[in-house]
Amino acid sequence: MNFTDAVAVSGTRRTADGYLVAEARSVRTGIQLYAGSEVGKPGLPVVRVYRPADQVFADASLQSFTHAPVTMDHPAEAVTADNWKKLAVGEVSTAAKKDGEWVHLPLILKDAAAIEAVETGKRELSAGYTCELVWGDGVAPDGSAFDAQQSNIKINHLAIVDRARAGSKARIGDGAISWGAAPVTNDQQPEKEKIMTLKTVTVDGIPVE
């Protein structure tokens, strides 16, 4: 199953060749909320998904960050050797490591247009990754209940996205329509009496139900 997880880019600097080096955190432990329709449970308005530390910081998961491509917004398909040249604007430059409840990683952007976009305000990083979603009620170490948990997390790409388009008023994170499920927050959950009421709106030119 495909997921996204957005955080802000920070600590940027230019190299002598004009490339942009940045520090970022991506994919954290703990529980996040997803719309049921995005994780295969359309009958549930919200699903609580737990990401255990032993899965987020598993060696195979951390290694999947190494040299992962960086894209501008989420592509409509997975990034592979066949489309990398068209989609990638940079990459994760070295190995990812644990940083509290987050994965810390350094990036390097090499595309001039992408660098300009970041320097003029497009500064959120959204990880596009695959994982197995294991269903079953449980309780996290902090006492929070969950409905499912992620395992076998593998990064496909990291997307530079617009923070404004992933604000609290937008349930679907930037590019999530193309790639996968994006987290929702408490203020984005539908009211109980409106759960079954649907309408179509347009988000960045894309019809969304």
PyMOL commands that set and color helices and strands:
alter all, ss='L'
color gray80, all
select helices_A, chain A and resi 36-38+53-56+59-63+84-87+112-119+164-166+186-188+192-194
alter helices_A, ss='H'
color red, helices_A
select strands_A, chain A and resi 2-14+20-28+30-35+46-51+69-72+88-92+97-99+102-109+124-139+145-161+201-203+206-208
alter strands_A, ss='S'
color yellow, strands_A
deselect
rebuild
show_as cartoon
